[in-house]
């Protein structure tokens, strides 16, 4: 699913951006917090999409 792939790429990009801002020192903590919050929302959306792709198996 294309949407899922795009979300995963954005999630990885946010990882890189957060790491770069953290390493820069004296960085804007509010910006880092916003990026982390966005990353969590993406993770949740990715999980929902992944769950919808996997059929429920009743054991």
PyMOL Python script that loads the backbone (N, CA, C, O; Angstrom):
from pymol import cmd

cmd.read_pdbstr("""\
ATOM      1  N   UNK A   1       0.842  -1.170   0.000  1.00  0.00           N
ATOM      2  CA  UNK A   1       0.000   0.000   0.000  1.00  0.00           C
ATOM      3  C   UNK A   1       0.892   1.240   0.000  1.00  0.00           C
ATOM      4  O   UNK A   1       1.763   1.387   0.858  1.00  0.00           O
ATOM      5  N   UNK A   2       0.678   2.099  -0.934  1.00  0.00           N
ATOM      6  CA  UNK A   2       1.521   3.285  -1.133  1.00  0.00           C
ATOM      7  C   UNK A   2       1.482   4.221   0.071  1.00  0.00           C
ATOM      8  O   UNK A   2       2.511   4.766   0.470  1.00  0.00           O
ATOM      9  N   UNK A   3       0.305   4.404   0.646  1.00  0.00           N
ATOM     10  CA  UNK A   3       0.151   5.301   1.799  1.00  0.00           C
ATOM     11  C   UNK A   3       1.024   4.828   2.974  1.00  0.00           C
ATOM     12  O   UNK A   3       1.673   5.629   3.647  1.00  0.00           O
ATOM     13  N   UNK A   4       1.021   3.526   3.196  1.00  0.00           N
ATOM     14  CA  UNK A   4       1.802   2.947   4.283  1.00  0.00           C
ATOM     15  C   UNK A   4       3.295   3.200   4.066  1.00  0.00           C
ATOM     16  O   UNK A   4       4.018   3.555   4.997  1.00  0.00           O
ATOM     17  N   UNK A   5       3.733   3.016   2.847  1.00  0.00           N
ATOM     18  CA  UNK A   5       5.152   3.251   2.521  1.00  0.00           C
ATOM     19  C   UNK A   5       5.534   4.718   2.754  1.00  0.00           C
ATOM     20  O   UNK A   5       6.602   5.005   3.294  1.00  0.00           O
ATOM     21  N   UNK A   6       4.668   5.631   2.350  1.00  0.00           N
ATOM     22  CA  UNK A   6       4.948   7.054   2.547  1.00  0.00           C
ATOM     23  C   UNK A   6       5.008   7.417   4.026  1.00  0.00           C
ATOM     24  O   UNK A   6       5.843   8.222   4.439  1.00  0.00           O
ATOM     25  N   UNK A   7       4.126   6.825   4.819  1.00  0.00           N
ATOM     26  CA  UNK A   7       4.137   7.086   6.256  1.00  0.00           C
ATOM     27  C   UNK A   7       5.422   6.571   6.897  1.00  0.00           C
ATOM     28  O   UNK A   7       5.994   7.228   7.767  1.00  0.00           O
ATOM     29  N   UNK A   8       5.872   5.402   6.469  1.00  0.00           N
ATOM     30  CA  UNK A   8       7.114   4.843   7.009  1.00  0.00           C
ATOM     31  C   UNK A   8       8.315   5.718   6.662  1.00  0.00           C
ATOM     32  O   UNK A   8       9.204   5.920   7.488  1.00  0.00           O
ATOM     33  N   UNK A   9       8.333   6.230   5.444  1.00  0.00           N
ATOM     34  CA  UNK A   9       9.432   7.110   5.025  1.00  0.00           C
ATOM     35  C   UNK A   9       9.420   8.390   5.855  1.00  0.00           C
ATOM     36  O   UNK A   9      10.467   8.844   6.316  1.00  0.00           O
ATOM     37  N   UNK A  10       8.240   8.969   6.044  1.00  0.00           N
ATOM     38  CA  UNK A  10       8.147  10.195   6.842  1.00  0.00           C
ATOM     39  C   UNK A  10       8.578   9.924   8.288  1.00  0.00           C
ATOM     40  O   UNK A  10       9.233  10.761   8.909  1.00  0.00           O
ATOM     41  N   UNK A  11       8.211   8.755   8.819  1.00  0.00           N
ATOM     42  CA  UNK A  11       8.583   8.379  10.187  1.00  0.00           C
ATOM     43  C   UNK A  11      10.107   8.305  10.321  1.00  0.00           C
ATOM     44  O   UNK A  11      10.674   8.805  11.293  1.00  0.00           O
ATOM     45  N   UNK A  12      10.769   7.676   9.337  1.00  0.00           N
ATOM     46  CA  UNK A  12      12.238   7.596   9.347  1.00  0.00           C
ATOM     47  C   UNK A  12      12.871   8.978   9.219  1.00  0.00           C
ATOM     48  O   UNK A  12      13.866   9.279   9.877  1.00  0.00           O
ATOM     49  N   UNK A  13      12.280   9.818   8.359  1.00  0.00           N
ATOM     50  CA  UNK A  13      12.805  11.172   8.179  1.00  0.00           C
ATOM     51  C   UNK A  13      12.714  11.973   9.474  1.00  0.00           C
ATOM     52  O   UNK A  13      13.615  12.747   9.800  1.00  0.00           O
ATOM     53  N   UNK A  14      11.620  11.782  10.209  1.00  0.00           N
ATOM     54  CA  UNK A  14      11.477  12.477  11.484  1.00  0.00           C
ATOM     55  C   UNK A  14      12.533  12.006  12.475  1.00  0.00           C
ATOM     56  O   UNK A  14      13.058  12.801  13.254  1.00  0.00           O
ATOM     57  N   UNK A  15      12.844  10.711  12.446  1.00  0.00           N
ATOM     58  CA  UNK A  15      13.925  10.188  13.288  1.00  0.00           C
ATOM     59  C   UNK A  15      15.214  10.953  13.025  1.00  0.00           C
ATOM     60  O   UNK A  15      15.891  11.394  13.955  1.00  0.00           O
ATOM     61  N   UNK A  16      15.539  11.102  11.762  1.00  0.00           N
ATOM     62  CA  UNK A  16      16.768  11.799  11.376  1.00  0.00           C
ATOM     63  C   UNK A  16      16.738  13.263  11.794  1.00  0.00           C
ATOM     64  O   UNK A  16      17.733  13.796  12.284  1.00  0.00           O
ATOM     65  N   UNK A  17      15.599  13.906  11.598  1.00  0.00           N
ATOM     66  CA  UNK A  17      15.476  15.325  11.946  1.00  0.00           C
ATOM     67  C   UNK A  17      15.604  15.529  13.454  1.00  0.00           C
ATOM     68  O   UNK A  17      16.267  16.462  13.908  1.00  0.00           O
ATOM     69  N   UNK A  18      14.966  14.650  14.224  1.00  0.00           N
ATOM     70  CA  UNK A  18      15.041  14.751  15.686  1.00  0.00           C
ATOM     71  C   UNK A  18      16.481  14.545  16.158  1.00  0.00           C
ATOM     72  O   UNK A  18      16.968  15.276  17.020  1.00  0.00           O
ATOM     73  N   UNK A  19      17.148  13.560  15.595  1.00  0.00           N
ATOM     74  CA  UNK A  19      18.532  13.291  15.974  1.00  0.00           C
ATOM     75  C   UNK A  19      19.428  14.479  15.626  1.00  0.00           C
ATOM     76  O   UNK A  19      20.280  14.866  16.426  1.00  0.00           O
ATOM     77  N   UNK A  20      19.244  15.052  14.457  1.00  0.00           N
ATOM     78  CA  UNK A  20      20.064  16.189  14.030  1.00  0.00           C
ATOM     79  C   UNK A  20      19.846  17.389  14.945  1.00  0.00           C
ATOM     80  O   UNK A  20      20.806  18.056  15.331  1.00  0.00           O
ATOM     81  N   UNK A  21      18.597  17.667  15.293  1.00  0.00           N
ATOM     82  CA  UNK A  21      18.315  18.802  16.177  1.00  0.00           C
ATOM     83  C   UNK A  21      18.888  18.567  17.572  1.00  0.00           C
ATOM     84  O   UNK A  21      19.403  19.492  18.201  1.00  0.00           O
ATOM     85  N   UNK A  22      18.800  17.343  18.047  1.00  0.00           N
ATOM     86  CA  UNK A  22      19.305  17.018  19.377  1.00  0.00           C
ATOM     87  C   UNK A  22      20.823  17.164  19.440  1.00  0.00           C
ATOM     88  O   UNK A  22      21.365  17.653  20.430  1.00  0.00           O
ATOM     89  N   UNK A  23      21.502  16.738  18.383  1.00  0.00           N
ATOM     90  CA  UNK A  23      22.964  16.805  18.334  1.00  0.00           C
ATOM     91  C   UNK A  23      23.477  18.227  18.148  1.00  0.00           C
ATOM     92  O   UNK A  23      24.616  18.533  18.500  1.00  0.00           O
ATOM     93  N   UNK A  24      22.634  19.093  17.594  1.00  0.00           N
ATOM     94  CA  UNK A  24      23.060  20.454  17.294  1.00  0.00           C
ATOM     95  C   UNK A  24      23.353  21.249  18.565  1.00  0.00           C
ATOM     96  O   UNK A  24      24.091  22.233  18.527  1.00  0.00           O
ATOM     97  N   UNK A  25      22.784  20.831  19.670  1.00  0.00           N
ATOM     98  CA  UNK A  25      23.010  21.544  20.926  1.00  0.00           C
ATOM     99  C   UNK A  25      22.348  22.900  20.902  1.00  0.00           C
ATOM    100  O   UNK A  25      22.357  23.586  19.880  1.00  0.00           O
ATOM    101  N   UNK A  26      21.777  23.289  22.020  1.00  0.00           N
ATOM    102  CA  UNK A  26      21.100  24.584  22.085  1.00  0.00           C
ATOM    103  C   UNK A  26      19.909  24.647  21.148  1.00  0.00           C
ATOM    104  O   UNK A  26      19.451  25.724  20.766  1.00  0.00           O
ATOM    105  N   UNK A  27      19.418  23.469  20.784  1.00  0.00           N
ATOM    106  CA  UNK A  27      18.320  23.431  19.820  1.00  0.00           C
ATOM    107  C   UNK A  27      16.993  23.769  20.490  1.00  0.00           C
ATOM    108  O   UNK A  27      16.884  23.807  21.715  1.00  0.00           O
ATOM    109  N   UNK A  28      16.018  24.006  19.676  1.00  0.00           N
ATOM    110  CA  UNK A  28      14.678  24.381  20.115  1.00  0.00           C
ATOM    111  C   UNK A  28      13.946  23.147  20.641  1.00  0.00           C
ATOM    112  O   UNK A  28      13.535  22.286  19.862  1.00  0.00           O
ATOM    113  N   UNK A  29      13.785  23.065  21.941  1.00  0.00           N
ATOM    114  CA  UNK A  29      13.128  21.905  22.555  1.00  0.00           C
ATOM    115  C   UNK A  29      11.664  21.802  22.150  1.00  0.00           C
ATOM    116  O   UNK A  29      11.121  20.700  22.063  1.00  0.00           O
ATOM    117  N   UNK A  30      11.027  22.932  21.903  1.00  0.00           N
ATOM    118  CA  UNK A  30       9.621  22.904  21.457  1.00  0.00           C
ATOM    119  C   UNK A  30       9.516  22.260  20.080  1.00  0.00           C
ATOM    120  O   UNK A  30       8.592  21.488  19.824  1.00  0.00           O
ATOM    121  N   UNK A  31      10.455  22.574  19.197  1.00  0.00           N
ATOM    122  CA  UNK A  31      10.446  21.985  17.858  1.00  0.00           C
ATOM    123  C   UNK A  31      10.671  20.483  17.945  1.00  0.00           C
ATOM    124  O   UNK A  31      10.005  19.718  17.247  1.00  0.00           O
ATOM    125  N   UNK A  32      11.593  20.052  18.786  1.00  0.00           N
ATOM    126  CA  UNK A  32      11.854  18.625  18.956  1.00  0.00           C
ATOM    127  C   UNK A  32      10.605  17.935  19.500  1.00  0.00           C
ATOM    128  O   UNK A  32      10.248  16.848  19.044  1.00  0.00           O
ATOM    129  N   UNK A  33       9.945  18.558  20.468  1.00  0.00           N
ATOM    130  CA  UNK A  33       8.723  17.984  21.040  1.00  0.00           C
ATOM    131  C   UNK A  33       7.635  17.850  19.977  1.00  0.00           C
ATOM    132  O   UNK A  33       6.931  16.840  19.936  1.00  0.00           O
ATOM    133  N   UNK A  34       7.492  18.864  19.113  1.00  0.00           N
ATOM    134  CA  UNK A  34       6.486  18.796  18.040  1.00  0.00           C
ATOM    135  C   UNK A  34       6.804  17.661  17.070  1.00  0.00           C
ATOM    136  O   UNK A  34       5.905  16.937  16.641  1.00  0.00           O
ATOM    137  N   UNK A  35       8.085  17.504  16.725  1.00  0.00           N
ATOM    138  CA  UNK A  35       8.479  16.436  15.816  1.00  0.00           C
ATOM    139  C   UNK A  35       8.218  15.062  16.437  1.00  0.00           C
ATOM    140  O   UNK A  35       7.753  14.145  15.760  1.00  0.00           O
ATOM    141  N   UNK A  36       8.519  14.929  17.723  1.00  0.00           N
ATOM    142  CA  UNK A  36       8.283  13.653  18.401  1.00  0.00           C
ATOM    143  C   UNK A  36       6.792  13.331  18.455  1.00  0.00           C
ATOM    144  O   UNK A  36       6.392  12.178  18.297  1.00  0.00           O
ATOM    145  N   UNK A  37       5.980  14.353  18.680  1.00  0.00           N
ATOM    146  CA  UNK A  37       4.526  14.152  18.719  1.00  0.00           C
ATOM    147  C   UNK A  37       4.011  13.709  17.347  1.00  0.00           C
ATOM    148  O   UNK A  37       3.168  12.817  17.248  1.00  0.00           O
ATOM    149  N   UNK A  38       4.523  14.337  16.302  1.00  0.00           N
ATOM    150  CA  UNK A  38       4.146  13.962  14.936  1.00  0.00           C
ATOM    151  C   UNK A  38       4.570  12.518  14.652  1.00  0.00           C
ATOM    152  O   UNK A  38       3.835  11.755  14.026  1.00  0.00           O
ATOM    153  N   UNK A  39       5.755  12.162  15.118  1.00  0.00           N
ATOM    154  CA  UNK A  39       6.272  10.812  14.912  1.00  0.00           C
ATOM    155  C   UNK A  39       5.365   9.779  15.588  1.00  0.00           C
ATOM    156  O   UNK A  39       5.102   8.720  15.020  1.00  0.00           O
ATOM    157  N   UNK A  40       4.893  10.083  16.787  1.00  0.00           N
ATOM    158  CA  UNK A  40       3.979   9.176  17.487  1.00  0.00           C
ATOM    159  C   UNK A  40       2.656   9.029  16.744  1.00  0.00           C
ATOM    160  O   UNK A  40       2.107   7.931  16.655  1.00  0.00           O
ATOM    161  N   UNK A  41       2.142  10.149  16.207  1.00  0.00           N
ATOM    162  CA  UNK A  41       0.891  10.072  15.429  1.00  0.00           C
ATOM    163  C   UNK A  41       1.090   9.202  14.184  1.00  0.00           C
ATOM    164  O   UNK A  41       0.215   8.416  13.823  1.00  0.00           O
ATOM    165  N   UNK A  42       2.242   9.348  13.537  1.00  0.00           N
ATOM    166  CA  UNK A  42       2.547   8.526  12.363  1.00  0.00           C
ATOM    167  C   UNK A  42       2.621   7.052  12.740  1.00  0.00           C
ATOM    168  O   UNK A  42       2.104   6.194  12.024  1.00  0.00           O
ATOM    169  N   UNK A  43       3.274   6.761  13.878  1.00  0.00           N
ATOM    170  CA  UNK A  43       3.380   5.374  14.323  1.00  0.00           C
ATOM    171  C   UNK A  43       1.993   4.762  14.532  1.00  0.00           C
ATOM    172  O   UNK A  43       1.743   3.619  14.150  1.00  0.00           O
ATOM    173  N   UNK A  44       1.106   5.532  15.139  1.00  0.00           N
ATOM    174  CA  UNK A  44      -0.258   5.044  15.363  1.00  0.00           C
ATOM    175  C   UNK A  44      -0.986   4.800  14.036  1.00  0.00           C
ATOM    176  O   UNK A  44      -1.671   3.791  13.870  1.00  0.00           O
ATOM    177  N   UNK A  45      -0.830   5.723  13.111  1.00  0.00           N
ATOM    178  CA  UNK A  45      -1.483   5.577  11.809  1.00  0.00           C
ATOM    179  C   UNK A  45      -0.917   4.373  11.047  1.00  0.00           C
ATOM    180  O   UNK A  45      -1.663   3.642  10.395  1.00  0.00           O
ATOM    181  N   UNK A  46       0.394   4.170  11.129  1.00  0.00           N
ATOM    182  CA  UNK A  46       1.031   3.012  10.497  1.00  0.00           C
ATOM    183  C   UNK A  46       0.480   1.726  11.097  1.00  0.00           C
ATOM    184  O   UNK A  46       0.179   0.781  10.368  1.00  0.00           O
ATOM    185  N   UNK A  47       0.346   1.683  12.410  1.00  0.00           N
ATOM    186  CA  UNK A  47      -0.177   0.488  13.077  1.00  0.00           C
ATOM    187  C   UNK A  47      -1.610   0.188  12.635  1.00  0.00           C
ATOM    188  O   UNK A  47      -1.964  -0.970  12.414  1.00  0.00           O
ATOM    189  N   UNK A  48      -2.422   1.216  12.509  1.00  0.00           N
ATOM    190  CA  UNK A  48      -3.814   1.026  12.070  1.00  0.00           C
ATOM    191  C   UNK A  48      -3.854   0.472  10.655  1.00  0.00           C
ATOM    192  O   UNK A  48      -4.614  -0.452  10.365  1.00  0.00           O
ATOM    193  N   UNK A  49      -3.032   1.040   9.773  1.00  0.00           N
ATOM    194  CA  UNK A  49      -3.005   0.561   8.386  1.00  0.00           C
ATOM    195  C   UNK A  49      -2.491  -0.877   8.304  1.00  0.00           C
ATOM    196  O   UNK A  49      -3.029  -1.686   7.549  1.00  0.00           O
ATOM    197  N   UNK A  50      -1.451  -1.195   9.081  1.00  0.00           N
ATOM    198  CA  UNK A  50      -0.909  -2.555   9.073  1.00  0.00           C
ATOM    199  C   UNK A  50      -1.953  -3.550   9.579  1.00  0.00           C
ATOM    200  O   UNK A  50      -2.097  -4.642   9.029  1.00  0.00           O
ATOM    201  N   UNK A  51      -2.677  -3.169  10.625  1.00  0.00           N
ATOM    202  CA  UNK A  51      -3.719  -4.046  11.163  1.00  0.00           C
ATOM    203  C   UNK A  51      -4.823  -4.289  10.149  1.00  0.00           C
ATOM    204  O   UNK A  51      -5.384  -5.383  10.088  1.00  0.00           O
ATOM    205  N   UNK A  52      -5.138  -3.273   9.352  1.00  0.00           N
ATOM    206  CA  UNK A  52      -6.209  -3.433   8.366  1.00  0.00           C
ATOM    207  C   UNK A  52      -5.776  -4.331   7.203  1.00  0.00           C
ATOM    208  O   UNK A  52      -6.619  -4.893   6.504  1.00  0.00           O
ATOM    209  N   UNK A  53      -4.460  -4.465   6.997  1.00  0.00           N
ATOM    210  CA  UNK A  53      -3.961  -5.306   5.911  1.00  0.00           C
ATOM    211  C   UNK A  53      -3.892  -6.785   6.300  1.00  0.00           C
ATOM    212  O   UNK A  53      -3.946  -7.663   5.438  1.00  0.00           O
ATOM    213  N   UNK A  54      -3.772  -7.050   7.591  1.00  0.00           N
ATOM    214  CA  UNK A  54      -3.643  -8.420   8.065  1.00  0.00           C
ATOM    215  C   UNK A  54      -5.025  -8.931   8.470  1.00  0.00           C
ATOM    216  O   UNK A  54      -5.652  -8.364   9.365  1.00  0.00           O
ATOM    217  N   UNK A  55      -5.502  -9.984   7.828  1.00  0.00           N
ATOM    218  CA  UNK A  55      -6.827 -10.494   8.185  1.00  0.00           C
ATOM    219  C   UNK A  55      -6.814 -11.121   9.578  1.00  0.00           C
ATOM    220  O   UNK A  55      -5.828 -11.724  10.001  1.00  0.00           O
ATOM    221  N   UNK A  56      -7.936 -10.960  10.273  1.00  0.00           N
ATOM    222  CA  UNK A  56      -8.054 -11.573  11.596  1.00  0.00           C
ATOM    223  C   UNK A  56      -8.156 -13.084  11.444  1.00  0.00           C
ATOM    224  O   UNK A  56      -8.916 -13.589  10.618  1.00  0.00           O
ATOM    225  N   UNK A  57      -7.388 -13.788  12.246  1.00  0.00           N
ATOM    226  CA  UNK A  57      -7.404 -15.247  12.221  1.00  0.00           C
ATOM    227  C   UNK A  57      -7.995 -15.720  13.539  1.00  0.00           C
ATOM    228  O   UNK A  57      -7.455 -15.455  14.613  1.00  0.00           O
ATOM    229  N   UNK A  58      -9.100 -16.417  13.436  1.00  0.00           N
ATOM    230  CA  UNK A  58      -9.737 -16.921  14.638  1.00  0.00           C
ATOM    231  C   UNK A  58      -9.196 -18.324  14.900  1.00  0.00           C
ATOM    232  O   UNK A  58      -9.380 -19.233  14.091  1.00  0.00           O
ATOM    233  N   UNK A  59      -8.523 -18.488  16.046  1.00  0.00           N
ATOM    234  CA  UNK A  59      -7.891 -19.774  16.364  1.00  0.00           C
ATOM    235  C   UNK A  59      -8.856 -20.671  17.082  1.00  0.00           C
ATOM    236  O   UNK A  59      -8.506 -21.799  17.433  1.00  0.00           O
TER     237      UNK A  59
END
""", "prot")
cmd.dss("prot")
cmd.show_as("cartoon", "prot")
cmd.util.cbc("prot")
cmd.orient("prot")
